[in-house]
Amino acid sequence: MMCIPERRSARLSERTFKISSGGLEKIDILEYKSIFSLLKKFQSLDIWTIGLDMDGEAKVESLDLGNQNLAFFIGSEEKGLSNEIKNKLDNVVKIQMSKHIESLNVSVAAGIAMQHIFIKK
C-alpha cells in the first residue's frame, strides 16, 4: 500500500501511472489527512507500525514479525521522526551503520529496511 498525504504532496497523474510502468495499478493507494489519522487507521486494521530512526531501540534485522502486516514510518533526513510520532508507534528500530556515516537518504533507508523484512518472510 502506498500512502499519500492529502495536502502538500504531488498528485498522482496520468504521467505518474505511465512512469510506474503499471506498478501503481498493482498496489492500493490511501490518502490521509494527518500522520496521526494514518497511524490510527493502520492500528485499527491490526497493522504494526514501525518507525525507522537512528535512535531506535533495536536493529531492524532483529524484528520478529511472523506473518504480521506492517507499515514503516520514516522521518525526514534532517529531523527524523518526532517524539510525538515515535511514542505512538508499536516499535522504533534502527539500521546498523558504520560509525563514519551519520544518516542515510530516506529512500535508501526504506529499501534496506524492506529488504531485511522480505528476507525474513
HELIX and SHEET records of a PDB file:
HELIX    1   1 GLU A   14  ILE A   19  1                                   6    
HELIX    2   2 GLY A   23  LYS A   26  5                                   4    
HELIX    3   3 ILE A   35  SER A   44  1                                  10    
HELIX    4   4 VAL A   60  SER A   62  5                                   3    
HELIX    5   5 ASN A   83  LYS A   86  1                                   4    
HELIX    6   6 VAL A  106  LYS A  120  1                                  15    
SHEET    1   A 2 MET A   2  PRO A   5  0                                        
SHEET    2   A 2 ILE A  29  TYR A  32  1                                        
SHEET    1   B 4 ALA A  58  LYS A  59  0                                        
SHEET    2   B 4 ASN A  91  LYS A  94  1                                        
SHEET    3   B 4 TRP A  48  LEU A  52  1                                        
SHEET    4   B 4 LEU A  70  ILE A  74  1                                        
END                                                                             
